[in-house]
């Protein structure tokens, strides 16, 4: 982040805490007037430091009582099969994240479900039938200690 000065970093940190902060309050928090703050914000957006704005929803309020981290393995490593798998994963909303990983598994997924029965049904009827999948190992979250609170801003 060599192009970012202290004020830019303060803007990014403030927006990670509250993406809906009014420009007047943001400007005040970082020691600028509104117009220069708005210009900096537009620059941070156009340069790709800010990808998007979104609300952080409550899994509990929406009825997602189960969070699972799933290791997915393939027996055959064929690029076309992996591409199909990745395309299908993108369309499944309850898969919150998907990472192609090194080690004993090929992919690590984060999945939400209403309860264990719902999760079991999802495994049987959706995940295990995806292209290339030969093995699925689930690790269920018992309690969330820390939730994604944004990237560190040095």
C-alpha positions as CSV (number, residue, x, y, z in Angstrom):
1,X,0.0,0.0,0.0
2,X,2.8,2.5,-0.8
3,X,0.3,4.9,-2.6
4,X,-1.8,5.3,0.6
5,X,-1.0,7.9,3.1
6,X,-2.2,8.1,6.7
7,X,-5.5,9.8,5.8
8,X,-6.3,7.2,3.1
9,X,-5.7,4.4,5.6
10,X,-7.9,6.1,8.1
11,X,-10.7,6.4,5.5
12,X,-10.4,2.7,4.7
13,X,-10.4,1.7,8.4
14,X,-13.5,3.8,9.1
15,X,-15.4,2.4,6.1
16,X,-14.6,-1.2,7.2
17,X,-16.2,-0.4,10.6
18,X,-19.2,1.3,9.0
19,X,-19.7,1.3,5.3
20,X,-22.7,3.7,5.6
21,X,-21.0,6.4,7.5
22,X,-22.1,9.8,6.1
23,X,-19.4,11.7,4.3
24,X,-19.6,14.6,6.8
25,X,-18.9,12.2,9.7
26,X,-16.2,10.4,7.7
27,X,-14.5,13.7,6.9
28,X,-14.6,14.8,10.5
29,X,-13.2,11.4,11.7
30,X,-10.2,11.7,9.3
31,X,-9.6,15.4,9.8
32,X,-10.7,16.7,6.4
33,X,-13.5,18.8,5.0
34,X,-16.2,17.1,3.1
35,X,-15.0,17.9,-0.5
36,X,-11.4,16.6,-0.1
37,X,-12.7,13.6,1.8
38,X,-15.2,12.8,-1.0
39,X,-12.5,13.2,-3.6
40,X,-10.2,10.7,-1.7
41,X,-13.1,8.3,-1.3
42,X,-13.8,8.4,-5.1
43,X,-10.1,7.8,-5.8
44,X,-9.9,4.9,-3.4
45,X,-12.9,3.4,-5.2
46,X,-11.6,4.0,-8.7
47,X,-8.1,2.6,-7.8
48,X,-9.7,-0.6,-6.6
49,X,-9.0,-0.3,-2.9
50,X,-12.7,-0.4,-2.2
51,X,-14.4,-3.2,-4.2
52,X,-17.9,-2.8,-2.9
53,X,-20.2,-1.9,-0.1
54,X,-22.5,-4.4,1.7
55,X,-24.4,-5.1,4.8
56,X,-23.2,-7.8,7.2
57,X,-26.3,-10.0,7.9
58,X,-27.0,-12.1,11.0
59,X,-26.8,-15.8,10.4
60,X,-28.7,-16.4,13.6
61,X,-31.6,-14.1,12.6
62,X,-31.8,-15.7,9.2
63,X,-31.9,-19.2,10.7
64,X,-28.5,-20.5,9.7
65,X,-27.6,-22.4,12.9
66,X,-24.8,-24.5,11.3
67,X,-21.5,-23.2,9.9
68,X,-19.3,-25.9,8.3
69,X,-15.9,-25.8,6.8
70,X,-15.6,-28.5,4.2
71,X,-12.5,-30.1,2.6
72,X,-13.3,-31.4,-0.9
73,X,-11.1,-33.8,-2.7
74,X,-10.9,-34.9,-6.3
75,X,-9.4,-38.3,-7.3
76,X,-8.6,-37.1,-10.8
77,X,-7.1,-33.6,-11.4
78,X,-8.5,-32.6,-14.7
79,X,-8.7,-28.9,-15.5
80,X,-12.0,-29.1,-17.3
81,X,-13.6,-30.9,-14.3
82,X,-12.2,-28.4,-11.9
83,X,-13.6,-25.5,-14.0
84,X,-17.0,-27.1,-14.1
85,X,-16.9,-27.6,-10.3
86,X,-15.9,-24.0,-9.7
87,X,-18.7,-22.7,-12.0
88,X,-21.3,-24.8,-10.2
89,X,-20.0,-23.6,-6.8
90,X,-20.4,-20.0,-7.8
91,X,-24.2,-20.6,-8.2
92,X,-24.8,-22.1,-4.8
93,X,-25.7,-19.4,-2.3
94,X,-25.2,-21.3,0.9
95,X,-21.5,-21.7,0.0
96,X,-20.1,-18.5,1.5
97,X,-16.5,-19.0,0.3
98,X,-14.5,-21.4,-1.8
99,X,-10.8,-21.6,-1.9
100,X,-8.6,-23.8,-4.1
101,X,-6.0,-25.0,-1.5
102,X,-2.8,-26.9,-1.2
103,X,-2.4,-30.0,1.0
104,X,-4.5,-33.1,1.2
105,X,-7.6,-31.4,-0.1
106,X,-8.3,-29.6,-3.3
107,X,-10.9,-27.1,-2.1
108,X,-12.0,-25.6,1.2
109,X,-15.6,-24.4,1.4
110,X,-17.5,-22.4,4.1
111,X,-21.1,-23.5,4.1
112,X,-24.2,-22.4,6.1
113,X,-27.2,-24.5,6.9
114,X,-30.3,-24.2,9.0
115,X,-29.5,-27.3,11.1
116,X,-27.7,-30.6,11.0
117,X,-30.5,-32.3,9.1
118,X,-30.5,-29.5,6.5
119,X,-26.7,-29.7,6.2
120,X,-26.8,-33.5,5.7
121,X,-29.4,-33.1,2.9
122,X,-27.2,-30.5,1.3
123,X,-24.2,-32.8,1.4
124,X,-26.1,-35.7,-0.1
125,X,-28.1,-33.9,-2.7
126,X,-25.8,-31.1,-3.8
127,X,-22.2,-31.2,-2.7
128,X,-21.3,-34.8,-3.2
129,X,-22.7,-34.9,-6.7
130,X,-20.7,-31.9,-8.0
131,X,-18.2,-32.7,-10.8
132,X,-15.0,-34.3,-9.7
133,X,-15.9,-34.7,-6.0
134,X,-14.8,-38.0,-4.6
135,X,-14.4,-37.1,-0.9
136,X,-15.9,-34.6,1.5
137,X,-14.7,-33.9,5.1
138,X,-16.7,-31.6,7.3
139,X,-15.6,-29.6,10.2
140,X,-18.5,-28.0,12.1
141,X,-18.1,-24.7,13.9
142,X,-19.1,-25.0,17.6
143,X,-18.8,-21.3,18.3
144,X,-17.5,-18.4,16.4
145,X,-14.7,-16.6,18.3
146,X,-14.0,-13.9,15.7
147,X,-15.9,-12.9,12.6
148,X,-14.4,-11.4,9.5
149,X,-14.0,-7.8,10.6
150,X,-12.1,-6.6,7.5
151,X,-8.5,-6.5,6.4
152,X,-5.7,-5.0,8.5
153,X,-4.9,-1.5,7.6
154,X,-1.2,-0.8,8.5
